[in-house]
Amino acid sequence: MGRPIQYGVVLSAEQEQYLKSLTSKGSGKARVMTRARILLLSHQGTADLEISRALGVSVQMVRATRKHFVLGGLEDALFDGLRTGRPAKFGGQDRAAITALACSEAPEGHSQWSIRLLADKAVELQLVEGIAPSTVFYILKKTKSSRIAKSGGASRS
């Protein structure tokens, strides 16, 4: 005997018709189609374990889809929300300042900029609060011109 259903799915006739038409088309995102089938089977009273076996998904996915439907509605259950991600730590001005530094003359005693030297100098000049040499490398790598050429560019050493 399975766990009692915490979030019961009760579809309106309109919602049920929409889901049936969505699944009968056969085109669209597989994830959306699977979630629609989960909701239809849940509405019919099918147990979570049976749904997961029939559709080849985890029981957790069935439960999550039910929960999203009950708490957020049909759209929330079918479609993923926006994923913002972590904001960039260094903006365009920071990147430009580091690129400009890499294009400038190397400090006395050095024939060219190294990535580590650029990172240290950027912090020393207070262009940024702190930056890893690998981040400097990726900032410079995204530019179109070569920053590792012998003619005053930066090297990875």
N, C-alpha and C positions, 0 to 999 in steps of 0.2 A: 504494500500500500504506500502510495506516494505522500508527499508533503501536502498539506492543505493549500489551496490556491489563495494567495494573499491579495492579488490584484485581479479581480474578475473582469473579463472583457465583455461588455454588452454593447453591440453595435446598433446604430439606428439603421433603418431600412436603406436610407440614402448612403450611409457609410459602407454597408455591406455590398450594395450594388457597385459602388466605386471600387472597392477592393476586388470584387469579382471581375470587373472589366479590366482592372489593372493587371491581374494575374492571367487573364485569358489572352491578352495581347501578345504575350511572349517576347516583347521587346522592352527594354528598360534596364536599369541597373539591377544586377542580381541581388544585391543587398536589400533593395527596396521590395523586390518581388518576394524574397524570403520573408521579410517582415510582414508583408501583406498576407501571405499564407499563414504565418503564425497567428495573426489576428483573426483570420477567418476560422481556423481550427480552434482557437481559444473561445471564440464566440459560440461554436458548436458544443463546447463543453469537453473537448479533448484534453487529457492530462498532459502536463508539461513533458514528461518522459516520452510519451507516445509521439508528441509533436516533434521532439528533438530527434527521435529515431526516424520518423517519417521524412523529415526534411534534411537530415544529416547535419544538424547544428547542435550546439551545446544546450544543456538545460538552462544555463545561465543566460544565454541569449534569449531564450523563450521568456524567461522571467523578466529580463530587462525590457524586452519589447512590451510585455504586458504592463509593466510599471510605467514606462514612458507614455503609453496610451492612457492609462487611468489618470496619471498626474498632469500630463501635458497635452493630451488630445491626439488626434489622428496624425497630423503633420509631424508632431514631435516623435511619434512612434515610428513613422516610416523613414524620415529623413534625418541625417546627422546635423547637429548644430554646427555653427561656425567654430573653427579652432583657431584661436588667436596666436598661439605660440608665444615664445618669449620675445619681448621687444629687443631690437638691436642695441647693443651696448654702446656702439660708436656710430654717430651720425655722419652725414655727408661732410660737415665741416671738419670733424676729427679725421676722417679718411683723407680729405684734401690736405690737411696740415701735415699728416704723416707722409703723404706722397710728395708734397713740396719739400719736406725735409730730406727725403731720399734723393731728390733731384738737385739738392744743394751740394756745395763742396764738402767733401769728407773732412772730418776734424784733423787737426795737425797730428802727425804721427801715423796716420792711416791713409792708405792709397785709395780706399773706397769704403763705402758704408757696408757694415754687416747688419744682418737682421737684429741681432742682439744689441749692437751699438745704437741702431735706430730706436729700438724700444726704450733703452736707457735714456737716450737724449730727449725723446718725446716726453718722458716723465720729468726729466730735469728742466726742460723748457716749459713745463706745465701745459703742454698741449693736451694731455690726457692725465687722468688721475693715476692710472696704472694700466699697463698693457703687457701681454705676454709676447715674446718674440714670434711665436707661431701665428698670433693674430696679425702682427705686422706683416708677416709673410703673405697671409691670405689677402690682406688689404692691397698689397702691392701686386699680387698675382692677378687681381681682377682688373688691373689697368692694361691698356692695349700696348703700350710701349714697353720695351724690355728694361727692367730695373736691375738686371744682373749683368749687364754688359760692362766691360772694362772701362768704359768711358764715363765714370763717375756714378754708376748705378749702385745698387745694393747687392751684396752677396749673402748667401745663406749661412756662412760660417760663423 
